[in-house]
Amino acid sequence: MRILLVSTTRAESAYLHKALRESAHSLQLTNDVRDAVYLASQDTFDAILIMAANHAQREELQGSLPVFSSLANSPSTILMLGQAAPEERVRMLRAGADACFVQPYSLIEMQERLTALRRNNQYRARTYARESPIWLDPLTHEIVEQGQRLAVTTREYLVIECLLRSANRPVARDHLIRYAWAEADEVAPSTVNVVISRLRRKFQLQGFTTRIETISHYGYRLRPNPA
């Protein structure tokens, strides 16, 4: 999943960032809700995870929730509100939030909510089922084709997830880098090439029919084997 994490609390955001990365999510981090509105309008996110512990942050956040809800790609908005009364959580839900968590936070429950959002997203279901013979299992982080399962690294999983979003269409190398190496300041093109080569070998050894094509001077494309 592609997640936008919004937090002004460094310690908690660092903890969440690490935990979500380990669960094979592609993350972008910002510390400002207004910046988050801009980023969400320029890029496609599956979920926007916002930490708003104090009252001032929540006032600004409540005004931004309808904007997130109106985005064309319809990201799910999940809030972490610290201590908040039921009536305040209701206001946030009515303003456009999809879920509200309060302290003590349960990372397991949050992960399950994200998994449910991924499972129920019709766009991803159409992409995986109709445009490509492979799909991703979010619980085991495996690639599946015709019942065969392939274990991959987190980086490989994110690369395939990014390519699956544009099955049969070229994906620019720069876009792959932003998606699969979101935490890195700079990634050499050769690093992407190494991961793609490793995935190709795994696909071949597993007997997958899906192929990763190189688009010269641009990037890659995920396609079924034309044979």
Secondary structure, 3 states (H helix, E strand, C coil): CEEEEECCCHHHHHHHHHHHHHCCCEEEEECCHHHHHHHHHHCCCCEEEEECCCHHHHHHHHHHHHHHHCCCCCCEEEEECCCCCHHHHHHHHHHCCCEEECCCCCHHHHHHHHHHHHHHCHHHHHHHHHCCCEEEECCCCEEEECCEEEECCHHHHHHHHHHHCCCCCCEEHHHHHHHHCCCCCCCCHHHHHHHHHHHHHHHHHHCCCEEEEEECCCEEEEEECCC
